[in-house]
């Protein structure tokens, strides 16, 4: 009898632990998994290596919509103004932005070498898209440029028109090969930026260079506007050179209600 009592006492903790485990074990709802990103690239890094002498170097990025919903690319945001990303054209001839599940496409990134210094370069493009959830991913572009042949300095221009005064800036097309490069035409994509080609001159190192002077009026629309200048030359290797231009106009200051109320007021009618 005493042995049975001791055995029962010894089994009490085990019994209580089993009861506690059964009592506290309640079913838990399984969390719904977040859908995976639908945009998948064949390559996230394109390495062109040593590209040699070329006016423009480009790369293609192929991708596929691996999801179950349509995918729309909303923006290609390059890391610098020297890059020109463009989506593949659709049937209408315009950039194709929406892709059905399983559909593939590509976009092209190009860089104008005349605007860049020699040596290795790594660029990037942020790809913003909806699938339908807003998402973002990044692809990279790597290359090594040779010694300078023809350059544009500065490679980009910015005008900050806050004081109402007209402004002008010059860019220089310089030939380091000893050739007589000439600028045959210039075209601005902005109605507020005009350009003129001036006579060829020689820099301090004996290289021929052509000044191109840009003019912006004192009064421009409020906010930032990005355009480009296209330079045409007589050189078959560097026949077209483009540089980005930023024009930033003054912000519009809203008139407060308290200021508007200081004028003559109509008589108060009781």
Backbone bond lengths (Angstrom), bond angles and torsions (degrees), N, CA, C in turn:
res aa  C-N    CA-C-N  psi(-1)  N-CA   C-N-CA  omega(-1)  CA-C   N-CA-C  phi
1 X - - - 1.470 - - 1.525 110.59 -
2 X 1.301 115.11 -42.64 1.468 119.88 179.96 1.525 110.76 -66.11
3 X 1.353 115.89 -36.70 1.461 119.13 179.83 1.530 110.86 -66.61
4 X 1.359 117.16 -40.10 1.466 120.16 178.26 1.532 111.55 -63.55
5 X 1.339 115.09 -39.89 1.464 119.40 179.22 1.524 111.16 -63.37
6 X 1.330 116.32 -42.26 1.470 120.03 178.51 1.528 110.92 -64.57
7 X 1.343 115.99 -37.99 1.464 119.47 178.87 1.524 111.22 -64.86
8 X 1.341 116.63 -42.60 1.467 119.83 178.15 1.525 111.67 -62.84
9 X 1.347 115.44 -41.57 1.472 118.97 178.68 1.523 110.40 -62.51
10 X 1.326 117.67 -38.42 1.464 121.40 -179.53 1.522 111.82 -67.67
11 X 1.345 117.03 -30.32 1.466 120.58 -178.09 1.522 113.42 -83.88
12 X 1.344 117.49 -12.25 1.470 120.05 -178.47 1.535 112.69 -58.01
13 X 1.359 121.50 -49.38 1.472 120.25 179.70 1.519 112.75 -58.86
14 X 1.336 117.04 -40.56 1.461 120.10 179.04 1.520 110.80 -62.16
15 X 1.337 116.79 -43.68 1.460 121.42 179.85 1.533 111.31 -62.11
16 X 1.341 114.64 -44.03 1.470 118.68 -179.55 1.527 111.59 -64.73
17 X 1.337 118.84 -38.35 1.464 121.57 -179.93 1.517 111.32 -66.54
18 X 1.343 116.86 -38.77 1.467 120.25 177.84 1.514 110.51 -65.06
19 X 1.351 116.64 -43.43 1.467 120.57 179.20 1.524 110.82 -62.17
20 X 1.348 116.24 -41.72 1.472 119.76 -179.34 1.517 111.02 -64.97
21 X 1.338 116.16 -40.08 1.466 119.36 -179.81 1.518 111.22 -64.99
22 X 1.315 116.75 -43.05 1.463 120.46 179.95 1.520 110.65 -68.11
23 X 1.333 116.74 -39.28 1.465 121.27 -177.37 1.533 112.55 -66.13
24 X 1.354 116.22 -40.03 1.475 119.79 -175.37 1.517 113.21 -87.58
25 X 1.319 119.25 -14.54 1.465 121.05 -177.66 1.519 109.80 -78.30
26 X 1.333 116.76 98.16 1.461 121.77 178.35 1.521 109.22 -111.38
27 X 1.299 118.74 144.41 1.471 121.51 -179.15 1.528 110.99 -61.66
28 X 1.328 116.50 136.60 1.462 122.69 178.77 1.524 109.46 -110.81
29 X 1.336 115.36 137.02 1.460 119.86 177.82 1.523 109.85 -69.95
30 X 1.318 117.09 135.97 1.462 122.03 179.34 1.526 108.64 -79.20
31 X 1.344 116.34 124.41 1.465 120.73 -179.29 1.526 110.37 -65.07
32 X 1.315 115.61 137.11 1.454 121.12 179.50 1.525 109.77 -71.82
33 X 1.326 116.41 127.64 1.465 121.11 -177.43 1.524 110.22 -70.85
34 X 1.333 115.72 138.67 1.458 120.69 176.44 1.532 109.38 -68.59
35 X 1.341 118.15 137.43 1.465 119.70 178.36 1.527 110.93 -64.50
36 X 1.324 115.79 142.60 1.457 121.02 -179.89 1.527 110.20 -74.24
37 X 1.348 118.29 154.10 1.463 120.52 175.30 1.524 111.09 -57.07
38 X 1.327 116.41 141.51 1.464 121.38 -174.81 1.521 113.67 -91.84
39 X 1.326 117.98 -17.72 1.464 121.04 -175.60 1.526 109.74 -89.01
40 X 1.334 116.52 115.07 1.465 121.71 -179.20 1.523 109.30 -123.02
41 X 1.343 116.72 125.70 1.460 122.53 179.60 1.522 110.52 -97.57
42 X 1.341 115.87 147.53 1.463 120.21 172.55 1.525 110.19 -67.40
43 X 1.329 116.54 -38.77 1.463 122.75 177.43 1.520 108.92 -137.52
44 X 1.315 115.58 133.11 1.459 120.46 174.41 1.526 111.23 -97.64
45 X 1.330 117.01 -11.08 1.462 122.68 175.63 1.518 108.41 -135.68
46 X 1.343 116.09 122.03 1.462 121.98 173.13 1.517 107.48 -108.20
47 X 1.330 116.19 117.79 1.464 121.89 -178.70 1.524 108.38 -109.53
48 X 1.335 116.16 108.97 1.460 121.24 -179.09 1.526 112.46 -85.08
49 X 1.334 117.37 -13.07 1.459 120.06 179.92 1.516 111.76 66.50
50 X 1.339 116.86 -145.19 1.468 121.61 177.53 1.524 108.68 -76.20
51 X 1.317 116.53 116.94 1.465 120.04 -173.43 1.519 113.13 -94.44
52 X 1.340 118.36 -9.37 1.447 119.53 -178.05 1.518 111.31 70.66
53 X 1.327 115.65 -164.67 1.461 120.89 -178.05 1.521 108.87 -85.89
54 X 1.311 116.40 115.94 1.467 122.07 178.37 1.516 108.21 -154.50
55 X 1.327 116.44 139.95 1.461 119.94 -178.87 1.520 111.44 -69.85
56 X 1.335 116.26 -38.27 1.465 121.96 -179.30 1.520 108.65 -135.66
57 X 1.327 116.15 134.35 1.463 122.10 176.59 1.523 107.50 -120.99
58 X 1.334 116.31 134.22 1.457 119.31 -177.18 1.513 113.13 -133.23
59 X 1.333 115.30 171.40 1.461 122.75 177.18 1.518 108.47 -150.32
60 X 1.347 115.85 149.80 1.459 121.83 177.01 1.523 109.99 -108.79
61 X 1.323 115.17 140.43 1.462 122.08 177.45 1.531 108.03 -118.14
62 X 1.334 115.90 110.08 1.460 121.57 -179.28 1.531 109.83 -91.42
63 X 1.321 116.27 139.40 1.463 120.52 -177.84 1.525 110.07 -142.59
64 X 1.349 115.03 165.88 1.467 122.25 178.95 1.522 109.09 -139.75
65 X 1.320 116.11 142.13 1.465 121.48 172.02 1.526 107.35 -82.50
66 X 1.324 117.13 103.90 1.465 122.17 -177.88 1.528 112.64 -92.14
67 X 1.322 117.67 3.77 1.457 121.36 -177.70 1.517 112.89 -90.56
68 X 1.319 115.07 -169.23 1.468 122.25 -179.35 1.525 112.63 -108.92
69 X 1.335 117.13 1.21 1.460 122.45 179.87 1.527 109.16 -123.06
70 X 1.347 118.16 156.91 1.463 119.73 174.51 1.525 111.36 -58.66
71 X 1.307 115.90 148.41 1.471 123.03 -178.22 1.522 108.20 -120.51
72 X 1.333 116.45 131.61 1.463 121.37 179.94 1.520 109.87 -123.01
73 X 1.326 116.27 122.91 1.463 121.40 175.78 1.523 108.02 -83.66
74 X 1.320 116.59 119.43 1.464 121.44 -173.67 1.522 113.19 -97.71
75 X 1.344 117.55 -24.96 1.463 118.73 -176.81 1.523 110.62 -161.73
76 X 1.329 115.90 140.19 1.460 123.50 169.22 1.522 106.57 -115.17
77 X 1.329 116.55 108.02 1.466 122.10 -172.42 1.526 109.71 -108.08
78 X 1.354 118.88 102.82 1.467 120.73 -177.57 1.518 111.83 -77.11
79 X 1.333 115.45 157.96 1.466 120.93 -178.00 1.521 112.16 -75.41
80 X 1.334 118.76 -16.84 1.469 120.76 176.24 1.520 108.89 -152.52
81 X 1.335 114.72 163.04 1.453 120.24 -177.89 1.511 114.16 -70.08
82 X 1.342 117.76 -9.95 1.461 121.03 179.95 1.524 112.11 -76.55
83 X 1.329 117.70 -14.71 1.463 121.90 -179.58 1.521 110.48 -92.15
84 X 1.338 115.31 146.31 1.461 120.78 178.23 1.530 109.10 -130.86
85 X 1.334 117.96 85.68 1.465 119.73 177.32 1.527 111.31 -79.57
86 X 1.341 116.58 137.65 1.466 121.63 -179.47 1.527 109.05 -141.08
87 X 1.316 116.29 130.06 1.460 121.45 175.47 1.523 110.78 -72.40
88 X 1.335 115.68 153.24 1.461 120.50 177.95 1.529 110.08 -59.81
89 X 1.333 117.84 146.31 1.461 119.69 178.82 1.523 111.53 -75.11
90 X 1.327 115.86 145.34 1.454 121.60 174.96 1.516 110.97 -91.78
91 X 1.339 116.71 -166.26 1.461 120.89 -178.30 1.519 111.67 -64.50
92 X 1.331 116.46 -29.17 1.464 119.99 -179.27 1.523 112.79 -78.65
93 X 1.339 116.55 -7.63 1.456 120.31 -176.24 1.513 113.12 91.37
94 X 1.335 117.08 -13.77 1.459 121.34 177.32 1.528 110.09 -88.29
95 X 1.338 115.71 166.68 1.455 119.98 179.32 1.530 110.99 -59.79
96 X 1.314 116.12 132.26 1.467 121.13 178.71 1.519 108.69 -86.93
97 X 1.331 116.80 119.75 1.461 121.24 -174.81 1.531 113.93 -109.96
98 X 1.335 118.64 -23.90 1.464 121.70 -176.18 1.524 110.63 -110.43
99 X 1.350 115.46 135.66 1.462 121.97 -176.63 1.525 109.06 -132.15
100 X 1.333 115.85 131.65 1.450 121.74 179.43 1.530 110.31 -76.53
101 X 1.345 118.18 163.79 1.465 120.09 177.58 1.530 111.95 -54.16
102 X 1.322 116.21 130.19 1.456 121.70 -178.91 1.515 114.68 85.15
103 X 1.331 118.15 -9.24 1.466 121.36 -178.09 1.527 110.21 -82.12
104 X 1.336 115.66 144.74 1.466 121.86 -178.54 1.520 110.58 -114.06
105 X 1.314 115.63 160.96 1.458 122.22 177.54 1.512 110.06 -161.58
106 X 1.315 115.88 -168.44 1.464 120.03 178.46 1.520 109.11 -159.10
107 X 1.321 115.78 163.22 1.459 120.63 166.02 1.523 108.67 -135.67
108 X 1.327 114.73 157.44 1.459 122.61 -175.38 1.520 109.09 -111.00
109 X 1.327 116.28 138.18 1.463 122.49 173.71 1.522 107.81 -119.89
110 X 1.323 116.95 128.69 1.462 120.98 178.59 1.522 109.97 -129.67
111 X 1.326 115.61 149.87 1.458 121.87 178.78 1.525 108.39 -130.74
112 X 1.335 116.76 134.54 1.462 122.23 177.26 1.525 108.65 -84.16
113 X 1.326 117.53 114.72 1.462 121.11 -173.51 1.521 112.81 -69.57
114 X 1.334 117.89 -23.93 1.463 119.57 -178.92 1.519 111.76 -64.73
115 X 1.317 117.80 -20.56 1.464 121.59 -179.13 1.522 113.04 -89.85
116 X 1.338 118.58 -6.92 1.453 122.29 -170.64 1.523 112.21 -114.00
117 X 1.336 115.80 152.39 1.459 121.62 178.66 1.524 109.20 -81.30
118 X 1.347 118.39 156.32 1.464 120.61 178.77 1.530 111.27 -65.33
119 X 1.345 115.01 159.11 1.453 120.68 177.12 1.515 112.56 110.94
120 X 1.353 117.15 -175.26 1.466 121.19 -178.12 1.528 112.14 -74.53
121 X 1.318 115.37 143.56 1.467 122.02 178.54 1.526 109.04 -137.64
122 X 1.315 115.98 142.35 1.464 122.23 171.95 1.522 108.35 -127.66
123 X 1.324 116.03 121.52 1.460 122.24 178.95 1.529 108.74 -114.09
124 X 1.310 116.18 166.50 1.462 120.31 177.99 1.521 109.94 -143.93
125 X 1.330 114.38 157.36 1.464 121.92 175.70 1.527 107.67 -133.28
126 X 1.332 116.40 122.20 1.464 121.32 173.83 1.529 108.37 -83.91
127 X 1.321 115.64 124.52 1.463 121.71 -179.47 1.527 108.33 -104.21
128 X 1.325 116.78 113.40 1.459 121.73 178.32 1.531 108.76 -102.26
129 X 1.350 115.94 134.14 1.464 119.32 -176.45 1.526 110.54 -153.78
130 X 1.340 115.04 165.32 1.464 122.84 175.75 1.522 108.98 -120.59
131 X 1.370 116.73 136.63 1.476 118.66 -178.62 1.530 116.47 -135.87
132 X 1.313 125.96 28.77 1.469 128.47 -0.28 1.527 114.65 -86.98
133 X 1.327 119.33 0.50 1.465 121.05 178.61 1.526 110.01 -71.86
134 X 1.346 118.89 135.79 1.468 120.16 178.20 1.532 110.95 -63.30
135 X 1.336 115.91 129.38 1.466 120.55 -178.80 1.523 109.63 -141.07
136 X 1.338 114.26 169.49 1.468 120.82 178.26 1.523 109.20 -149.46
137 X 1.325 115.65 139.63 1.456 121.40 173.32 1.520 108.27 -139.89
138 X 1.329 117.12 173.34 1.461 121.22 -174.71 1.528 110.09 -133.64
139 X 1.340 115.43 139.77 1.458 121.65 170.53 1.524 108.02 -121.34
140 X 1.337 115.94 156.63 1.466 120.56 -176.38 1.522 110.89 -125.53
141 X 1.326 113.93 156.10 1.466 122.89 -177.21 1.524 107.23 -135.25
142 X 1.333 116.76 122.13 1.468 120.49 -175.09 1.526 109.77 -126.74
143 X 1.340 115.87 139.52 1.455 121.28 178.19 1.520 109.70 -160.17
144 X 1.327 115.39 164.78 1.463 121.98 176.44 1.517 108.11 -123.28
145 X 1.337 116.29 122.66 1.461 122.02 -176.99 1.523 110.66 -94.19
146 X 1.337 117.27 143.99 1.468 120.97 178.67 1.522 111.41 -77.31
147 X 1.309 115.75 -176.09 1.461 120.65 176.95 1.521 110.51 -59.19
148 X 1.322 115.26 153.23 1.459 120.67 -175.76 1.526 111.60 -60.65
149 X 1.335 114.11 141.12 1.460 121.71 172.77 1.530 109.51 -117.09
150 X 1.332 115.02 -59.65 1.463 121.99 174.15 1.523 107.14 -132.18
151 X 1.322 116.62 132.55 1.462 120.12 -178.19 1.523 110.90 -129.12
152 X 1.332 114.23 159.99 1.462 121.96 170.60 1.517 106.87 -121.91
153 X 1.324 116.18 125.29 1.458 120.60 -176.90 1.533 109.53 -133.84
154 X 1.340 117.62 126.01 1.464 128.23 -3.88 1.525 111.64 -73.07
155 X 1.343 117.41 158.93 1.461 120.15 -177.46 1.521 113.89 -74.30
156 X 1.338 117.95 -11.50 1.462 122.32 176.48 1.518 108.48 -155.42
157 X 1.341 116.33 159.29 1.465 121.18 -177.49 1.520 110.44 -130.65
158 X 1.346 114.83 149.44 1.462 121.17 176.95 1.525 108.94 -134.98
159 X 1.330 116.18 132.96 1.462 123.12 176.32 1.530 108.31 -118.01
160 X 1.333 115.99 125.08 1.463 121.53 178.45 1.532 107.70 -112.25
161 X 1.320 115.70 96.67 1.465 122.14 -171.67 1.523 110.69 -95.87
162 X 1.337 115.72 75.51 1.463 120.65 -177.26 1.536 113.26 -100.68
163 X 1.342 117.67 -19.67 1.468 119.76 -172.60 1.523 113.75 -104.90
164 X 1.322 118.05 5.20 1.457 120.66 178.36 1.508 114.92 77.34
165 X 1.338 118.91 8.08 1.457 122.45 -179.31 1.531 110.62 -100.57
166 X 1.342 117.86 138.88 1.468 119.53 176.26 1.527 110.70 -63.85
167 X 1.325 115.94 155.03 1.467 120.54 -177.69 1.520 109.54 -137.69
168 X 1.328 114.98 154.58 1.462 120.12 174.49 1.527 109.60 -140.43
169 X 1.318 115.95 146.83 1.456 123.28 177.02 1.521 107.52 -137.00
170 X 1.316 115.59 153.75 1.462 121.07 179.21 1.518 110.37 -117.62
171 X 1.324 115.96 140.30 1.459 122.16 168.26 1.527 106.81 -116.16
172 X 1.335 115.42 151.11 1.462 120.37 -175.68 1.522 109.89 -121.31
173 X 1.325 115.19 124.27 1.459 121.60 173.38 1.525 106.83 -93.65
174 X 1.340 116.18 111.29 1.465 121.54 -173.30 1.519 110.33 -114.23
175 X 1.351 115.68 134.74 1.466 122.51 178.00 1.522 108.57 -107.24
176 X 1.360 116.55 117.24 1.459 121.56 -178.98 1.526 112.38 -93.54
177 X 1.326 118.32 6.37 1.464 121.26 -176.46 1.516 112.91 -97.98
178 X 1.334 116.86 -2.08 1.457 119.82 -177.66 1.513 113.48 85.27
179 X 1.327 118.33 9.22 1.463 121.89 179.62 1.524 110.66 -89.29
180 X 1.313 115.17 162.64 1.466 120.92 177.82 1.528 108.98 -95.83
181 X 1.319 116.28 74.67 1.458 119.55 179.22 1.522 109.62 -70.07
182 X 1.321 116.32 143.51 1.462 121.43 179.79 1.524 108.92 -132.10
183 X 1.326 115.45 142.64 1.461 121.41 174.37 1.520 107.53 -90.98
184 X 1.329 115.90 118.08 1.462 120.63 -175.64 1.526 113.30 -92.75
185 X 1.341 116.98 -23.03 1.464 119.43 -179.01 1.525 108.97 -165.11
186 X 1.328 116.01 152.49 1.470 121.74 174.01 1.522 108.04 -134.77
187 X 1.339 115.91 142.91 1.459 121.35 -179.18 1.518 109.36 -136.96
188 X 1.331 116.22 128.80 1.462 121.88 176.26 1.518 109.22 -103.42
189 X 1.332 116.65 136.50 1.465 120.46 178.52 1.527 112.29 -83.71
190 X 1.347 117.73 -2.11 1.461 122.04 -179.65 1.521 110.21 -112.97
191 X 1.315 116.05 137.80 1.465 119.88 176.93 1.523 112.03 -71.92
192 X 1.326 117.86 -13.72 1.462 121.18 -179.06 1.532 112.46 -97.58
193 X 1.323 117.77 -0.10 1.464 121.46 179.09 1.522 108.58 -122.23
194 X 1.325 116.38 120.72 1.458 121.52 174.75 1.520 109.29 -115.20
195 X 1.323 116.38 157.12 1.464 120.57 -176.37 1.518 110.29 -138.65
196 X 1.319 115.36 146.62 1.462 121.67 176.05 1.526 109.43 -133.84
197 X 1.331 115.66 144.35 1.463 122.08 179.03 1.522 108.46 -97.27
198 X 1.314 115.99 128.22 1.462 120.33 178.93 1.525 110.84 -105.89
199 X 1.310 116.08 173.16 1.464 121.40 -173.07 1.526 111.57 -63.81
200 X 1.334 115.51 146.43 1.464 121.25 177.88 1.520 110.24 -62.35
201 X 1.336 115.74 139.74 1.455 121.69 178.03 1.520 109.44 -131.48
202 X 1.317 116.47 173.86 1.465 122.38 -179.30 1.520 108.19 -114.98
203 X 1.351 116.58 129.63 1.461 119.26 179.75 1.527 110.61 -79.72
204 X 1.325 117.19 -178.29 1.460 121.47 -174.58 1.526 113.30 -67.28
205 X 1.351 117.55 -14.34 1.463 120.82 179.70 1.525 112.29 -102.88
206 X 1.336 116.39 6.24 1.453 120.40 177.70 1.514 114.95 86.80
207 X 1.332 117.41 12.63 1.465 120.60 179.45 1.523 110.61 -92.42
208 X 1.328 116.28 140.05 1.454 120.22 176.03 1.530 110.31 -72.47
209 X 1.323 115.76 136.32 1.454 119.53 176.18 1.524 109.73 -142.91
210 X 1.325 115.14 148.51 1.461 121.46 -178.40 1.526 108.79 -114.31
211 X 1.340 118.31 118.96 1.468 119.92 176.28 1.534 110.87 -77.86
212 X 1.323 115.34 135.34 1.462 122.12 171.34 1.525 106.28 -121.46
213 X 1.330 116.42 117.40 1.462 121.52 -174.42 1.525 109.25 -102.54
214 X 1.333 115.38 129.12 1.463 121.86 178.79 1.519 109.72 -104.89
215 X 1.333 115.92 140.26 1.464 122.68 -179.66 1.529 109.71 -121.90
216 X 1.344 115.39 136.73 1.465 122.06 176.64 1.520 107.55 -129.94
217 X 1.341 119.51 131.39 1.466 120.91 -179.87 1.522 111.77 -68.55
218 X 1.333 114.99 165.44 1.459 119.71 -179.00 1.514 113.38 -69.02
219 X 1.325 117.16 -32.63 1.462 121.44 -178.37 1.524 108.92 -105.85
220 X 1.316 115.78 117.42 1.469 122.57 178.15 1.527 108.25 -131.93
221 X 1.320 118.38 162.54 1.473 119.95 178.70 1.522 111.79 -60.90
222 X 1.319 115.78 151.16 1.461 120.88 178.56 1.524 110.47 -66.29
223 X 1.331 115.13 149.21 1.457 120.53 177.37 1.513 112.54 92.57
224 X 1.326 114.88 178.30 1.461 121.55 -177.18 1.526 111.12 -93.57
225 X 1.325 115.41 139.21 1.464 121.82 175.76 1.525 108.09 -134.06
226 X 1.328 116.27 128.80 1.458 121.62 179.75 1.522 108.67 -107.96
227 X 1.319 115.90 128.23 1.458 122.05 178.64 1.524 108.29 -135.21
228 X 1.332 116.30 -166.53 1.464 119.23 -179.58 1.516 110.10 -146.39
229 X 1.328 114.30 156.49 1.459 122.16 174.22 1.521 107.56 -114.76
230 X 1.327 116.51 126.07 1.462 121.94 178.09 1.518 108.74 -104.62
231 X 1.337 115.34 123.22 1.463 122.33 -178.49 1.523 108.48 -110.54
232 X 1.333 116.72 123.99 1.470 122.24 176.59 1.531 108.96 -103.22
233 X 1.336 116.18 135.15 1.463 120.75 179.61 1.531 109.98 -123.78
234 X 1.340 115.00 172.35 1.461 121.05 177.50 1.522 112.39 -88.16
235 X 1.336 117.46 4.92 1.459 121.61 -178.09 1.531 109.46 -92.19
236 X 1.338 119.11 121.23 1.473 120.02 -178.02 1.521 113.44 -64.19
237 X 1.329 117.36 -24.91 1.462 120.66 -179.10 1.521 112.07 -79.72
238 X 1.334 116.36 -33.02 1.467 122.18 179.67 1.530 108.68 -127.30
239 X 1.318 115.73 57.98 1.466 119.74 -174.00 1.524 112.90 -74.28
240 X 1.346 116.87 -28.27 1.464 120.78 -179.71 1.521 109.00 -132.42
241 X 1.334 116.01 127.15 1.468 122.40 178.10 1.522 107.46 -129.00
242 X 1.334 116.18 134.29 1.467 120.25 -179.83 1.523 110.07 -122.76
243 X 1.324 115.46 142.31 1.462 120.43 174.82 1.530 108.80 -131.60
244 X 1.330 117.85 141.55 1.471 120.95 177.65 1.524 111.55 -78.64
245 X 1.327 115.66 148.04 1.470 122.47 -179.54 1.526 108.55 -130.88
246 X 1.323 115.66 132.29 1.465 121.87 175.53 1.520 108.80 -112.68
247 X 1.332 116.59 128.35 1.466 122.38 173.33 1.522 107.19 -120.37
248 X 1.330 116.18 120.20 1.465 121.91 -177.40 1.521 108.79 -114.15
249 X 1.328 116.22 114.26 1.454 121.13 -179.80 1.510 112.21 -92.69
250 X 1.335 118.09 167.51 1.471 121.29 -177.96 1.512 111.22 -66.43
251 X 1.331 115.29 148.31 1.462 120.76 177.67 1.522 109.66 -75.11
252 X 1.321 115.60 150.08 1.465 121.03 177.18 1.525 108.89 -84.63
253 X 1.343 116.65 122.43 1.466 121.24 179.98 1.522 109.54 -92.58
254 X 1.330 118.51 115.14 1.470 119.95 -179.47 1.523 111.52 -68.35
255 X 1.320 116.37 146.81 1.463 122.17 177.91 1.518 107.92 -88.31
256 X 1.339 116.41 126.36 1.462 119.96 -176.85 1.521 110.75 -74.88
257 X 1.325 115.64 158.89 1.466 121.20 179.97 1.515 111.35 -64.37
258 X 1.348 117.25 -32.19 1.456 120.14 -178.28 1.518 110.90 -68.15
259 X 1.353 116.88 -34.01 1.464 119.84 178.57 1.512 109.85 -71.56
260 X 1.344 116.83 -43.07 1.454 119.94 -179.20 1.533 111.25 -62.84
261 X 1.317 117.79 -27.61 1.464 121.40 -175.35 1.516 113.25 -82.43
262 X 1.344 118.26 0.13 1.458 119.85 -177.61 1.524 112.23 -84.61
263 X 1.331 118.27 -8.33 1.453 120.72 179.74 1.517 111.79 -75.63
264 X 1.351 117.38 -177.75 1.471 120.74 179.01 1.519 110.95 -59.03
265 X 1.302 116.36 135.41 1.452 121.89 -178.63 1.527 109.35 -110.39
266 X 1.319 117.94 147.29 1.478 119.97 177.38 1.518 110.04 -67.58
267 X 1.343 117.24 152.26 1.477 119.80 179.92 1.515 110.61 -61.82
268 X 1.320 114.31 144.35 1.462 120.61 -179.55 1.529 109.86 -79.04
269 X 1.314 115.21 128.73 1.471 120.35 178.51 1.510 109.34 -101.84
270 X 1.315 119.17 117.79 1.477 121.06 -178.39 1.521 110.47 -68.57
